[in-house]
Amino acid sequence: MEFIRRRIERQIIGLTGLALGQLDFENPKGDPGLFGPDSVTWRVHGDFTSMMIGGISALLLQMLHPLALAGVWDHSNFRKDMLGRLRRTGQFISGTTYGTRKDADWLIERVRSIHQQVVGIAPDGRHYAASDPDLLTWVHVAEVSCFLKAHLRYLNPHLSGEDQDRYYAEIALVAERLGARDVPKSRQEVADYLEAMRPQLFCDARCLEVVRVLLAAPAPSAMTKPFGLLMMQAGIDLLPEWAGATLGLQHRPWQRRFVRTWVWRMAPLLRWAMRNGAVHRARRRMGLAPR
């Protein structure tokens, strides 16, 4: 059983930012980083399954904004290296959540520097910049709203409303450090923001290409292929109904039941296998017992 557990864990870690190295989550001892173990952010970001599903859903939602899509389209190699993009995104999220203060600061400054170089003109003639405060707010809200939704669906549906609001208030720190402004910090503010943004969102040929690339992305190994397919469909299922309809990605009721049932069955196995993820290493740094 231990051999099987370690093999599953290696496959999972290979999909995460831990595969890139660079960050030491276990030292220096006692460093709480940006949030610390008592934060809701540590709880919400600590489950690989829900974060993977939320991340897929967030990417699809983010791409409905034409300027966000233009920046990724013109300045990212995601079409050729989807796994690399997944790892880099995962490194930023895990590092700013569970890393030391020094590493979190380094990641934020590195991304700010990259954003300064991401400028261009979208197909509709508008200029875009990844450092645009309003665009940063959109990317942030799309992301964290999907993370929380996945957490509620697949890990802890009983997370209190107060803690959900705490999560949004805590994680806004990262967005603000990146340069976002007027960041929503509660469930109601997030809901109002997403509704207000809908007139600016639409699906075009580039969006459909992102969907095609995601659905066709090769699995890192034969072992991870069924898991990857399931996570993809769960991410689609997690989208707001209006977003799924806009992208032409709508599940029938039986498909929703099938996807959710199999995620609920698979997630406990992955949680059993993962003992050396970012959250586990950070807990050791803080002298806390494993979970």
N, C-alpha and C positions, 0 to 999 in steps of 0.2 A: 504493500500500500504506500509506503514511503517513496518508493521509486516512482509510482504513478503520480503521487502528489507533486514531487519535484519536477517531473516532466511537464505536467500541466502548468506549474508555476513558471518554469522557464519559457514556455510558449507565451504566457500572459505578459511576462516582463519584457519579452521581445517586442511587444506591441506598444510599450509605454516609453516615456521619456527616460526611464532608468537605463534603457538600452544605449543611450548616448553617453552615459557616464557623466563626468564634469561636476556633478553635485554630490556633496557628502552630507547625507541626511542624518548621520549619527553623531556628528561633531560640529562645533564644540558642545559639550554636555550642558544641558540646562538652558540653551538658547531657544526661546519660544517662537522665534520668527515673527511674522507680521500678525498672527492671530492667536496661536497657542492652543493647547489641548482642550481648553474649556469653551472654545468657540463653536458655534454652529457650523461654521465653514469646515472645520476639521471633520465633523460628522457627515455633512452632505458630500464632501469630496472624497471620502474614504473608501467608497465601494467601487471597484473596477467596473462591474457590470452596468450599474446605473449611469456611471460617468461616460462609459463608451456609448451607450444608447443616447444619452443626452447630448454628447458631442456630435454624433451623426445628425441628430435632429437639428441642432444649432447651426451646423454648417449649411444644411438645406434652407433653413429659415433666413440665415444671414444673406445668402445669395439672391434672395428676392429683392434686395436693395441694389439698384443698378450701379451705384458708385462703389459699394462694397465689393460687388462682383467684378467690376472693372479693375480694381486694385489687385485682387487675387489673380484674375485672368492675365493681366499684363506683367505681373512681377513675381509670380509663383510658378514652380514646376510641378504643381500638384497633379497635373494630368499624367506625368511620367513617374512621379514618386509619391504616391498617396501615403505609403507607409512612412516615408520620411516626414511628411507634413504632420501626420498623426503623432509621431514621436516628438517632434519639435513643439507642437501644441501641448502635448501631454507634459513635456518637461516644464513649460512655462506655468501651467496650472499646478502641477505637483510642487514645483519649486517655490512659487509664491505662496502656496498654502502650507506646505510642510517643511520647506527649507529654512535654513538659518536666516537671520535678518540680512546678513551680508550677501548671501546667495540670492535672496528675494530682490534686494536692491539691485544687484548686478543684472538679473534677468529683466527687470523693469527698464533699466537704463539701456540695455541692449536692444530691447524691442522699440523703445522710443527712438533710438538711433536708426534702426531699420526703417521705421515709419517715415522718418524725414526724407528717405530716398524713394518712397513709394508715391509718386505723383504721375499724373497723366491726364488724358482727355477721354472721357467715356464715349461710347458710340452716339449718344444723343448730343454730344458737343459740350457737355459740362466738364469743367475741370474737377479733378478729384485729388485728394491727398489723404493718405492713411492717418496723418496726424490731425485731421479735421476733428475738433472736439465733438461735433454732433454725430459724425460717422463712428467715432470711438464709442459713443454712448449706445448707438444702435447695435454694434457688434457685441458689446458687453451684455446688454439686456437680453438679446436673443440667446446668448450663450447661457447665462446664469439662470434664466427662466426655464430653459430646457433641462439644465442640471437638476434644479429643484423638482421639476415635474417628474423626472425619471426617478429621483430619490423617493418621492411620495408614492409612485406607482410600484416600484420594484424592491424597495427596502423598508421604508418606514412610513406607511400611510397615516400614522397617528402623530407625526410631528406637529406640534401645536402651531396655531396661527401666530402666536407671539414669537416662536422660534423661527418660523418662516420669515417673518419680518426682520428678525435679528440677522438672519442670513443675508438678506438683501442689503441691510445697512452695513454689515461687516465687509462684504465682498466689494461694495462700492469703492472701498479704499484703493483697490488695485486699478480700477477704471480711472479714478481721479488721478492717481499717480501717473498713469499713461497719458493723461491730458483730456479725459472726457469731462463734460460739464452737464449740470442739471441731471445727475444720475438718479434714477428712481431708487428709493430705499425702503419700499414696503410692497406688499402684495397689491394693494390698491393702486399705488403709483405705477407699478410695472404693468398692470392690466390697462390702466388709462393710457400709458405710453404706447403699448403695442396697438391699441385701438386707434390712437392718433396717427400712428405711422402707416397704417394700412393703405391710404391713398397713394403713398410713395412707392409701394411695392408691386412688382409684377414679374411675370415669367416670360423670358424671351428665348431665343435659340441658344444663347450661352448658358442660361439656367438649365435647359434641357440637356446640354452637353455635360454639365456638372453632374446631373443625375445619372446620365449614361456612364460616366467615368466611375462614379461611386458604385453603381450596381455591377460594373464589370471589373472592378479592382481585383487583382489576383490575390489570393490568400498567401501569407508567408510560408505556410506549410499545409499539407493535406489534413493534419490534425485540427488546424484552426479554421478550415474552410466552412464546415457546417455552423460553427459558432459565429463566424463573420457574416454569413448569410442571415442568420437569425437576428444578430444585432442590427443589421441594415434594415430589416423589415420592422424591428421594434422601434428604431429611430424614426422611420416613416410614420408608423402608427402614433408616435408621440407628438407629431406636429399638430398645431391647431387645425381644426377642420377646414377653415378658410385657406390656410397655407397649403394643406394637402390638395385641396381642390384646385388652387392656383397652379400647382406643379403637375397636376394630373396624376397624383399619387394617392389614391383613395382605396382603403381596404374595405372589403365587405365584412359584415358582422362576424361571419364564421372565420375569416382570416384574422381579424383582431383577436378573437378568442384563442385561436391556434397559436398565434405569436406570443401572446401574453402568458398562456399556459406553459409553453416551452421555456420562456425566459424564467418564469417562477420555478420551474423544475431544475434548470441548469445553474441558476445563480448560486444556490447553496453549495454546489460542487466547486465552483470557482472560489467562493469565499473560504471554503475548507482548504483549498490548495494554496491560497495566497498567504504567506507568512512573512514575506520579505519585501513588501511593497513600500512605497514612500511613507505611508502613514505608520506602518509597523516600525520602520527605521526611525522615524521622528519620535515615536513613543519611547523607543529605547534611548534616544538622545535625552528625553525628558525624564528618564528613570521610571517610566510607567509600565505596568504589567501589560502583556500582549492581550489582544482581544480576539 
